[in-house]
Amino acid sequence: MPRILHLLKGPSEVALAAIGAGVAGGDAVTVALLPGAGAAALPAGVTVRRVPEEASWEELFDLIFEAESVVAW
């Protein structure tokens, strides 16, 4: 199961569609909500980390290197 990290800095319908497709395809999807991203209506099964409230910048760095794919929106 691929581990995908999405860096979300703002609302994006395209990003939400890609995130949903990854979850539907069985990927382990994590979304890092960057400052100013606001609350997004993410599909069930997504791990959400708010930066820097729930994950420090150092933890985000670790998430980037642990993921098999990183997508910035």
LUMSEZA-290819 format. One record per residue: residue number from 1; residue in one letter; chain; x, y, z of N, C-alpha, C in turn. Coordinates in Angstrom, 2 decimals. Each point is the difference from the previous one (the first is absolute). Layout:
N
+-----+----+----+---------+---------+---------+---------+---------+---------+---------+---------+---------+
:   i : aa : ch :     n_x :     n_y :     n_z :    ca_x :    ca_y :    ca_z :     c_x :     c_y :     c_z :
+-----+----+----+---------+---------+---------+---------+---------+---------+---------+---------+---------+
: NUM :  a :  A :       X :       Y :       Z :       X :       Y :       Z :       X :       Y :       Z :
...
+-----+----+----+---------+---------+---------+---------+---------+---------+---------+---------+---------+
***
This chain:
73
+-----+----+----+---------+---------+---------+---------+---------+---------+---------+---------+---------+
:   i : aa : ch :     n_x :     n_y :     n_z :    ca_x :    ca_y :    ca_z :     c_x :     c_y :     c_z :
+-----+----+----+---------+---------+---------+---------+---------+---------+---------+---------+---------+
:   1 :  m :  A :    0.84 :   -1.16 :    0.00 :   -0.84 :    1.16 :    0.00 :    0.90 :    1.24 :    0.00 :
:   2 :  p :  A :   -0.03 :    0.78 :   -1.07 :    0.83 :    1.21 :   -0.07 :   -0.40 :    1.03 :    1.06 :
:   3 :  r :  A :    1.00 :    0.70 :    0.53 :   -0.24 :    1.09 :    0.96 :    0.14 :    1.32 :   -0.75 :
:   4 :  i :  A :   -1.10 :    0.73 :   -0.04 :   -0.06 :    1.26 :   -0.74 :   -0.20 :    1.14 :    1.00 :
:   5 :  l :  A :    0.79 :    1.05 :   -0.15 :   -0.14 :    1.20 :    0.83 :   -0.43 :    1.15 :   -0.90 :
:   6 :  h :  A :   -1.10 :    0.64 :    0.37 :   -0.47 :    1.18 :   -0.70 :    0.24 :    1.20 :    0.89 :
:   7 :  l :  A :    0.68 :    1.01 :   -0.51 :    0.22 :    1.26 :    0.71 :   -1.05 :    0.97 :   -0.51 :
:   8 :  l :  A :   -0.95 :    0.35 :    0.85 :   -1.12 :    0.82 :   -0.43 :    0.11 :    1.38 :    0.65 :
:   9 :  k :  A :    0.16 :    1.02 :   -0.85 :    0.14 :    1.37 :    0.52 :   -1.23 :    0.85 :   -0.24 :
:  10 :  g :  A :   -0.99 :   -0.56 :   -0.63 :   -1.25 :    0.72 :   -0.26 :   -1.03 :   -0.95 :   -0.58 :
:  11 :  p :  A :   -1.26 :    0.41 :   -0.02 :   -1.04 :   -0.88 :   -0.55 :    0.21 :   -0.23 :   -1.50 :
:  12 :  s :  A :   -0.21 :   -1.23 :   -0.41 :    0.18 :   -0.35 :   -1.41 :   -0.87 :   -1.21 :   -0.32 :
:  13 :  e :  A :   -0.93 :    0.18 :   -0.92 :   -0.85 :   -1.12 :   -0.41 :    0.82 :   -1.09 :   -0.68 :
:  14 :  v :  A :    1.00 :    0.40 :   -0.75 :    0.86 :   -0.98 :   -0.68 :    0.76 :   -0.84 :    1.03 :
:  15 :  a :  A :    0.51 :    0.67 :    1.04 :    0.72 :   -0.72 :    1.06 :   -0.94 :   -0.98 :    0.70 :
:  16 :  l :  A :   -1.21 :    0.45 :    0.33 :   -0.94 :   -0.88 :    0.68 :   -0.36 :   -1.21 :   -0.86 :
:  17 :  a :  A :   -0.12 :    0.20 :   -1.31 :   -0.29 :   -1.11 :   -0.90 :    1.17 :   -0.99 :   -0.03 :
:  18 :  a :  A :    1.23 :    0.51 :   -0.04 :    1.18 :   -0.87 :   -0.01 :    0.14 :   -0.75 :    1.32 :
:  19 :  i :  A :   -0.26 :    0.68 :    1.10 :    0.07 :   -0.64 :    1.32 :   -1.04 :   -1.11 :    0.10 :
:  20 :  g :  A :   -1.21 :    0.30 :   -0.45 :   -1.06 :   -1.01 :    0.01 :    0.32 :   -1.20 :   -0.87 :
:  21 :  a :  A :    0.60 :    0.25 :   -1.15 :    0.37 :   -1.11 :   -0.89 :    1.08 :   -0.86 :    0.63 :
:  22 :  g :  A :    0.93 :    0.62 :    0.71 :    1.05 :   -0.77 :    0.67 :   -0.56 :   -0.89 :    1.08 :
:  23 :  v :  A :   -0.92 :    0.54 :    0.79 :   -0.63 :   -0.79 :    1.06 :   -0.79 :   -1.15 :   -0.62 :
:  24 :  a :  A :   -0.77 :    0.29 :   -1.04 :   -0.80 :   -1.04 :   -0.67 :    0.89 :   -1.08 :   -0.60 :
:  25 :  g :  A :    1.21 :    0.39 :   -0.42 :    0.93 :   -0.97 :   -0.58 :    0.78 :   -0.79 :    1.02 :
:  26 :  g :  A :   -0.23 :    0.26 :    1.28 :    0.67 :   -0.76 :    1.05 :    1.31 :    0.58 :    0.50 :
:  27 :  d :  A :    0.32 :    1.23 :   -0.40 :    1.24 :    0.63 :    0.47 :   -0.16 :    0.44 :    1.45 :
:  28 :  a :  A :    1.10 :    0.06 :    0.72 :    0.03 :    0.58 :    1.34 :    0.24 :    1.50 :   -0.21 :
:  29 :  v :  A :   -1.04 :    0.80 :    0.19 :    0.06 :    1.42 :   -0.33 :    0.08 :    0.84 :    1.27 :
:  30 :  t :  A :    1.00 :    0.89 :    0.03 :    0.13 :    0.98 :    1.07 :   -0.08 :    1.38 :   -0.65 :
:  31 :  v :  A :   -0.75 :    0.90 :    0.65 :   -0.09 :    1.38 :   -0.47 :    0.57 :    0.90 :    1.08 :
:  32 :  a :  A :    1.00 :    0.78 :   -0.37 :    0.56 :    1.01 :    0.89 :   -0.64 :    1.32 :   -0.35 :
:  33 :  l :  A :   -0.79 :    0.53 :    0.92 :   -0.65 :    1.30 :   -0.22 :    0.97 :    1.08 :    0.45 :
:  34 :  l :  A :    0.50 :    0.75 :   -0.94 :    0.96 :    1.06 :    0.28 :   -0.73 :    1.24 :    0.51 :
:  35 :  p :  A :    0.69 :    0.93 :    0.65 :   -0.65 :    1.20 :    0.52 :   -0.84 :    0.70 :   -1.06 :
:  36 :  g :  A :   -1.23 :    0.33 :    0.36 :   -0.90 :    0.66 :   -0.92 :   -0.85 :   -0.93 :   -0.83 :
:  37 :  a :  A :    0.21 :   -1.32 :    0.12 :   -0.73 :   -0.96 :   -0.82 :   -1.47 :   -0.07 :    0.38 :
:  38 :  g :  A :   -0.34 :    0.26 :    1.24 :   -1.39 :   -0.12 :    0.43 :   -0.43 :   -1.45 :    0.06 :
:  39 :  a :  A :   -1.21 :   -0.21 :    0.42 :   -0.52 :   -1.36 :    0.12 :   -0.52 :   -0.46 :   -1.35 :
:  40 :  a :  A :    0.49 :   -1.11 :   -0.44 :   -0.45 :   -0.56 :   -1.28 :   -0.91 :   -1.19 :    0.26 :
:  41 :  a :  A :   -0.93 :   -0.24 :   -0.87 :   -0.89 :   -1.16 :    0.10 :    0.70 :   -1.20 :   -0.62 :
:  42 :  l :  A :    0.82 :   -0.65 :    0.81 :    0.80 :   -1.12 :   -0.49 :   -0.74 :   -1.32 :    0.17 :
:  43 :  p :  A :    0.24 :   -0.96 :   -0.89 :   -0.69 :   -1.29 :    0.11 :    0.45 :   -0.78 :    1.23 :
:  44 :  a :  A :   -0.85 :   -0.91 :    0.43 :    0.34 :   -0.89 :    1.11 :    1.21 :   -0.82 :   -0.37 :
:  45 :  g :  A :    0.82 :   -0.31 :    0.98 :    1.18 :   -0.81 :   -0.25 :    1.27 :    0.80 :   -0.21 :
:  46 :  v :  A :   -0.12 :    1.32 :   -0.01 :    1.16 :    0.86 :   -0.19 :    0.55 :    0.41 :    1.36 :
:  47 :  t :  A :    1.31 :   -0.09 :    0.16 :    0.65 :    0.51 :    1.20 :    0.29 :    1.48 :   -0.22 :
:  48 :  v :  A :   -0.47 :    0.84 :    0.92 :    0.17 :    1.44 :   -0.14 :    0.93 :    0.51 :    1.09 :
:  49 :  r :  A :    0.98 :    0.79 :   -0.39 :    0.92 :    0.64 :    0.95 :    0.04 :    1.49 :   -0.30 :
:  50 :  r :  A :   -0.36 :    0.81 :    0.98 :    0.09 :    1.47 :   -0.14 :    1.40 :    0.44 :    0.41 :
:  51 :  v :  A :    0.63 :    0.77 :   -0.87 :    1.35 :    0.49 :    0.26 :   -0.11 :    1.48 :    0.34 :
:  52 :  p :  A :    0.53 :    0.48 :    1.07 :    0.83 :   -0.65 :    1.00 :   -0.75 :   -0.43 :    1.26 :
:  53 :  e :  A :   -1.36 :    0.05 :    0.00 :   -0.76 :   -0.32 :    1.21 :    0.12 :   -1.47 :    0.42 :
:  54 :  e :  A :   -0.16 :   -0.92 :   -0.95 :    0.02 :   -1.43 :    0.31 :    1.30 :   -0.68 :   -0.40 :
:  55 :  a :  A :    0.71 :    0.59 :   -0.91 :    1.29 :   -0.53 :   -0.45 :    0.95 :    1.17 :   -0.16 :
:  56 :  s :  A :    1.15 :   -0.11 :    0.61 :    0.99 :    1.07 :   -0.12 :    0.57 :    0.00 :   -1.42 :
:  57 :  w :  A :    0.75 :    1.05 :   -0.31 :    0.65 :    0.06 :   -1.32 :    1.00 :   -1.14 :   -0.13 :
:  58 :  e :  A :    0.64 :   -0.39 :    1.09 :    0.95 :   -1.12 :   -0.04 :   -0.74 :   -1.31 :   -0.29 :
:  59 :  e :  A :   -1.19 :   -0.16 :    0.61 :   -0.80 :   -1.20 :   -0.26 :   -0.48 :   -0.03 :   -1.45 :
:  60 :  l :  A :   -0.33 :    1.16 :   -0.55 :   -0.40 :    0.07 :   -1.40 :    1.16 :   -0.46 :   -0.90 :
:  61 :  f :  A :    1.19 :    0.42 :    0.34 :    1.18 :   -0.41 :   -0.75 :    0.11 :   -1.53 :    0.00 :
:  62 :  d :  A :   -0.23 :   -0.62 :    1.17 :    0.04 :   -1.47 :    0.10 :   -1.10 :   -0.63 :   -0.85 :
:  63 :  l :  A :   -1.20 :    0.58 :    0.03 :   -1.10 :   -0.54 :   -0.81 :    0.34 :    0.03 :   -1.48 :
:  64 :  i :  A :    0.67 :    1.06 :   -0.43 :    0.38 :    0.11 :   -1.41 :    0.93 :   -1.14 :   -0.40 :
:  65 :  f :  A :    0.98 :   -0.29 :    0.85 :    0.96 :   -1.05 :   -0.35 :   -0.54 :   -1.40 :    0.20 :
:  66 :  e :  A :   -1.04 :   -0.17 :    0.81 :   -0.60 :   -1.31 :    0.20 :   -0.98 :   -0.36 :   -1.12 :
:  67 :  a :  A :   -0.54 :    1.02 :   -0.69 :   -0.98 :   -0.23 :   -1.05 :    0.68 :   -0.48 :   -1.28 :
:  68 :  e :  A :   -0.73 :   -0.80 :   -0.74 :    0.50 :   -0.45 :   -1.30 :   -0.28 :    1.02 :   -1.08 :
:  69 :  s :  A :   -0.99 :    0.85 :    0.27 :   -0.35 :    1.07 :   -0.96 :   -0.47 :    1.20 :    0.81 :
:  70 :  v :  A :    0.41 :    1.19 :   -0.43 :   -0.42 :    1.25 :    0.65 :   -0.56 :    0.92 :   -1.07 :
:  71 :  v :  A :   -1.19 :    0.54 :    0.28 :   -0.66 :    0.89 :   -0.94 :   -0.31 :    1.30 :    0.73 :
:  72 :  a :  A :    0.45 :    1.12 :   -0.54 :   -0.27 :    1.31 :    0.59 :   -1.11 :    0.68 :   -0.79 :
:  73 :  w :  A :   -1.00 :    0.50 :    0.70 :   -1.13 :    0.68 :   -0.64 :   -0.03 :    1.44 :    0.42 :
+-----+----+----+---------+---------+---------+---------+---------+---------+---------+---------+---------+
***
